[in-house]
Amino acid sequence: MPRPLGELEDAVMTRVWKWNRPVTVREVLEDLQQERSIAYTTVMTVLDNLHQKGWVRREAEGRAYRYEAVSTRAAYAAALMNDAWSQSDNPAAALVAFFGMMSPEQREALRDAVRMVQGPETPAPETAAPENPVNPVGKPEGNPEDENPAAAEGGAGR
């Protein structure tokens, strides 16, 4: 599990994820400067650290690099949730508490996600055809050797 991103790492990754394309230090810097005072070298160091940690890949472009996210923000959030849940001594209680904190919209999104993971509805086991049909005598169907013991022994009528 990756450790949670720091505040500045998250601010940088938010832009990389949002833009969903290779970005330069300058692009990230200019966007961040709309919210805070920050130096080019600081953004460059953060992106280099994110590269070393495996969050972004980079490709040289002239004397600079273009950085691109290795995975999605959704995958990052899922990994954080999974880590928090797995650290609980009572995972079921942790889930119940988590669900209790959710808004109605979040619970509906959760229901949608569960439906997506479960896939299309499948017939109940009692209505599904058995994998190995059995005839009334209790022998598997479709095997002619079982119907003629002599044939199974290699000859007829011994």
Secondary structure per residue as TSV (DSSP state, phi and psi in degrees):
chain	resnum	aa	ss	phi	psi
A	1	M	-	360.0	129.6
A	2	P	-	-70.7	145.6
A	3	R	-	-71.6	153.8
A	4	P	-	-59.5	146.8
A	5	L	-	-71.2	146.1
A	6	G	-	-72.4	173.6
A	7	E	H	-60.1	-47.4
A	8	L	H	-72.5	-38.2
A	9	E	H	-58.9	-42.6
A	10	D	H	-65.2	-40.8
A	11	A	H	-61.2	-41.3
A	12	V	H	-69.3	-49.2
A	13	M	H	-62.4	-32.8
A	14	T	H	-57.5	-41.7
A	15	R	H	-70.1	-41.9
A	16	V	H	-61.6	-45.1
A	17	W	H	-66.3	-43.2
A	18	K	H	-63.9	-43.9
A	19	W	H	-75.8	-26.4
A	20	N	T	51.4	45.9
A	21	R	S	-160.3	164.4
A	22	P	-	-62.4	134.9
A	23	V	B	-125.6	156.6
A	24	T	-	-100.2	162.5
A	25	V	H	-57.7	-43.0
A	26	R	H	-59.4	-43.7
A	27	E	H	-61.6	-45.0
A	28	V	H	-65.3	-43.5
A	29	L	H	-56.6	-51.4
A	30	E	H	-60.8	-36.7
A	31	D	H	-71.8	-42.6
A	32	L	H	-63.6	-35.1
A	33	Q	T	-65.7	-14.5
A	34	Q	T	-72.3	-20.3
A	35	E	T	-108.5	-28.8
A	36	R	S	-154.3	163.8
A	37	S	-	-87.6	122.9
A	38	I	-	-150.7	145.3
A	39	A	-	-91.1	152.6
A	40	Y	H	-55.2	-45.8
A	41	T	H	-64.4	-29.6
A	42	T	H	-67.1	-46.7
A	43	V	H	-63.8	-40.9
A	44	M	H	-61.6	-42.4
A	45	T	H	-65.6	-42.2
A	46	V	H	-62.7	-45.9
A	47	L	H	-64.7	-37.3
A	48	D	H	-64.0	-43.3
A	49	N	H	-62.5	-42.0
A	50	L	H	-63.5	-34.8
A	51	H	H	-66.2	-46.1
A	52	Q	H	-63.6	-30.7
A	53	K	T	-83.7	-8.0
A	54	G	T	89.4	12.9
A	55	W	S	-81.9	-31.0
A	56	V	E	-132.1	153.3
A	57	R	E	-106.9	158.0
A	58	R	E	-136.8	152.4
A	59	E	E	-134.2	132.9
A	60	A	E	-66.8	139.1
A	61	E	E	-139.6	96.8
A	62	G	T	69.2	-127.5
A	63	R	T	-93.3	0.8
A	64	A	E	-116.8	-179.4
A	65	Y	E	-121.7	154.4
A	66	R	E	-110.2	131.8
A	67	Y	E	-109.3	141.6
A	68	E	E	-138.7	140.1
A	69	A	E	-63.4	142.3
A	70	V	S	-83.3	-35.4
A	71	S	S	-137.5	179.3
A	72	T	-	-90.8	163.6
A	73	R	H	-63.7	-35.5
A	74	A	H	-61.8	-41.4
A	75	A	H	-65.4	-38.4
A	76	Y	H	-62.7	-48.2
A	77	A	H	-61.8	-41.7
A	78	A	H	-62.4	-41.3
A	79	A	H	-64.4	-39.6
A	80	L	H	-64.3	-44.0
A	81	M	H	-64.3	-43.0
A	82	N	H	-62.7	-42.0
A	83	D	H	-64.0	-45.9
A	84	A	H	-62.1	-42.6
A	85	W	H	-66.1	-41.4
A	86	S	H	-70.7	-19.1
A	87	Q	T	-82.9	-8.4
A	88	S	-	-74.9	142.4
A	89	D	S	-79.8	-10.9
A	90	N	S	-140.7	82.5
A	91	P	H	-57.3	-37.1
A	92	A	H	-63.9	-44.3
A	93	A	H	-64.6	-37.5
A	94	A	H	-63.1	-41.7
A	95	L	H	-64.6	-43.1
A	96	V	H	-60.8	-44.3
A	97	A	H	-63.6	-41.7
A	98	F	H	-62.7	-46.5
A	99	F	H	-61.8	-35.3
A	100	G	H	-65.0	-24.2
A	101	M	H	-83.9	-11.2
A	102	M	S	-79.0	148.2
A	103	S	-	-76.9	163.7
A	104	P	H	-55.8	-36.5
A	105	E	H	-67.1	-39.2
A	106	Q	H	-67.5	-39.3
A	107	R	H	-64.5	-37.9
A	108	E	H	-66.2	-39.3
A	109	A	H	-63.0	-37.8
A	110	L	H	-63.9	-44.2
A	111	R	H	-60.3	-42.1
A	112	D	H	-61.7	-42.9
A	113	A	H	-63.9	-41.4
A	114	V	H	-63.8	-41.3
A	115	R	H	-61.6	-39.0
A	116	M	H	-66.1	-40.3
A	117	V	H	-71.1	-39.1
A	118	Q	H	-71.4	-25.4
A	119	G	-	78.5	-168.6
A	120	P	S	-64.9	151.2
A	121	E	-	-61.0	137.8
A	122	T	-	-112.2	152.0
A	123	P	-	-64.7	151.3
A	124	A	-	-62.8	150.8
A	125	P	T	-54.6	-37.0
A	126	E	T	-71.0	-18.9
A	127	T	T	-99.6	-12.3
A	128	A	S	-76.3	147.5
A	129	A	-	-68.7	138.0
A	130	P	-	-65.4	150.5
A	131	E	S	-69.1	-36.2
A	132	N	S	-124.9	87.8
A	133	P	-	-58.5	143.9
A	134	V	B	-120.0	136.7
A	135	N	-	-79.5	170.3
A	136	P	T	-57.9	-22.9
A	137	V	T	-82.3	-12.3
A	138	G	S	99.7	9.0
A	139	K	-	-100.5	146.4
A	140	P	B	-61.1	142.6
A	141	E	T	-82.9	158.3
A	142	G	T	85.4	12.5
A	143	N	-	-121.5	98.4
A	144	P	H	-62.0	-26.8
A	145	E	H	-66.0	-31.4
A	146	D	H	-68.6	-28.2
A	147	E	H	-79.3	-23.3
A	148	N	-	-129.1	94.2
A	149	P	H	-57.6	-31.2
A	150	A	H	-66.3	-36.5
A	151	A	H	-67.7	-33.5
A	152	A	H	-67.9	-28.2
A	153	E	T	-86.4	-2.6
A	154	G	T	96.6	7.1
A	155	G	S	-157.6	165.4
A	156	A	S	-107.3	131.4
A	157	G	-	66.4	36.1
A	158	R	-	-71.6	360.0
